[in-house]
Structures are given as structure tokens and as C-alpha cells.
Amino acid sequence: IFEPTEGSTQSLSSKSDQVIVFIDPMDGTREFVEGRIQNVQCLIGITLNGMPVAGAVGMPMVHGNNIEIAYGLISPREKNESSAAVPLLSGVKMFDARNPLDFHSVKECISASGSTEYDDSTLRVFSGDSKKPALKFAMGCLENNVLGGAAPGNIQEADGEASHLHPPMRRIVAGGCGNKMLSVQRHFQSLSERRNEKDSSASSSPPMVGAISLAPPGSSSWDTAAPTAVLLAADPDARVTDLFGHALLYDGEHLLNDCGVVVSSGCVASKIHEKLCRGLCNEPEFCEAIGVELDEVAPVETIEVRSS
């Protein structure tokens, strides 16, 4: 998949670096059991010093005779730089399936998963249908406080930004951690392609709204490493944090994402991401649902987001 290019042939690691490979042979076990096989993925992610830098997301049950693989490769930036990564490779490849599926069944399953039309001005929110309190609180904060305009705590908006920070929202129920994250990435790519086709100048175009995905505690490092690398290879300004706004850990020891996962791509989505995490940090009931004390939640660092 990762064919050599001028940018990808440079050395990304040294002997002192920590390189970990995270493999999930079946992400979306519940999706598989309940028949939503198009959401099942095979994930291989590679982290370098705690940051996902390479990923391959295999989708073996989307096409009848082919297996689709989305891939991404990045080079990390220094901590003081605005974006997290320098994209090196990003794309999709198709391979012949050794054991083809019944394409009629696959097509019906995909059709039942929902529409694929895109609306530039609507914030897409991908989340599961989990009954966990953490997801309920996060969705409530997003809908009522962040998008509803009654931001909690000391969060204040500049008047010029207010209209962009309250876009209409469309919630899409999607299973599988990797599937939700890849949905964010693909929505960003579709919006970018539409903008390029319109060939409009950045000064006249409104900020890109983009998409967000939310997941309560329950995922692990092997669920998020690969799709994070694929996402950052397509959008180096994308954000992947826990629900308090802190970076996910990839040290090979703390494998559970105990504080959930929130992912965003797009200028407006990134700002909403920040406000959501700040709001949840100030919510005692949410902290109780997560299982941490309010005083233990470290302040979220300011997220710098691009203006266009």
C-alpha cells in the first residue's frame, strides 16, 4: 500500500524512538453480530513516540468482489506548530477478495445504512446508539449548550464568530469506532473536493463546517490508532482527543480510552470540538459518569484552529 514517494522515504524514527503497532482484526464486533457488516473494519495502526503516524483501514464487507483499504502516512510536527502532522501519503486502494461476498446482501445492507448526500452548511455528528450516560451527557452538552448558544462556564464567543458556531446539526448513528472516525475523514474529503470544483477563493468562502464523531468510554488504542493516522493524512488540522480535550495515550500500557473519544475535521467543527470539551470539563454530572473528580480534570489547552 505504502509505495515509496519523495516524502515517505525519509527516516521517521531513530533507535531511541518508541514504535508500537496496534492491530484490531475486527473493529465493530456488535455491527457484525447484528448484521451491519458494512461497518466492520480491520485496523492496523503504527504510533511513533505516542502519536499515530501510519494507518491502514480495511473494509472487507463493503464491496462484493473487492476489499477496500484506506491508508495514511504522516510525519509529526513539533508541539509548537499549528497543525499536528505533515501529510505524506493518503488514499484508497481496492484489492480482489479471495472469498467474494453475496453482493446482493451487501448492497441491501449498505442501502439500509442511510443516505450519502452532503450538505456543506450542516454539522454532521457521528455517534453510536450506546445507552452509556457519558454519551448522553456529551450529546446533551453539544446540542443544548454548544450549538444551542448557552455555553457553560466562562466560554464567550466573538460576535463575528457566533453565526458560524451554531450550524444546523445532523446526527448519524454509526457503529464501530473506526467507522465513525473514517466517516469524519470522508466527509472532509468530500467537502474539500466540492470546494475545489467550485474554485472559489478562500476569502469569499465561509468556514468549512465539517463533522464530529463522539464515542463514550469503551474503545482502546487499537481502535483509534489507525483511523487517526488516516484522518490526519487527509486533514492535518483535524482533532482527536478524549471528551475532556486531552490527547489520547499510545504508550503500550494504558490501552483503554477511559474518557471517551471526540474527533473533528473542518474549521467550525474544530471550534465546536474545543467548546464541547471545555463545557464537559465544567460539568460535575459528566465527570461522575466518566468516573473522575471534577478537581482532577486538568484544564484543556487552547486549541488553535485555522480560520478558513
Sequence and secondary structure as in RCSB ss.txt:
>XXXX:A:sequence
IFEPTEGSTQSLSSKSDQVIVFIDPMDGTREFVEGRIQNVQCLIGITLNGMPVAGAVGMPMVHGNNIEIAYGLIS
PREKNESSAAVPLLSGVKMFDARNPLDFHSVKECISASGSTEYDDSTLRVFSGDSKKPALKFAMGCLENNVLGGA
APGNIQEADGEASHLHPPMRRIVAGGCGNKMLSVQRHFQSLSERRNEKDSSASSSPPMVGAISLAPPGSSSWDTA
APTAVLLAADPDARVTDLFGHALLYDGEHLLNDCGVVVSSGCVASKIHEKLCRGLCNEPEFCEAIGVELDEVAPV
ETIEVRSS
>XXXX:A:secstr
     TTTTS    TTS EEEEEEEEE HHHHHTT GGG EEEEEEEETTEEEEEEEEETTSSSSEEEEEEEEEE
E  TTSSSSEEEEEEEEEEEE SS   HHHHHHHHHTT      TTSEEEEE     HHHHHHHHIIIIIISSS 
  TT    HHHHTTTS  EEEEE  SHHHHHHHHHHHHHHHHHHHHHHT  TTTS     EEEEE TT BHHHHH
HHHHHHHHH TT EEE TTS B   SSS  B TT EEEEESHHHHHHHHHHHHHHHT HHHHHHHT  GGGS   
        
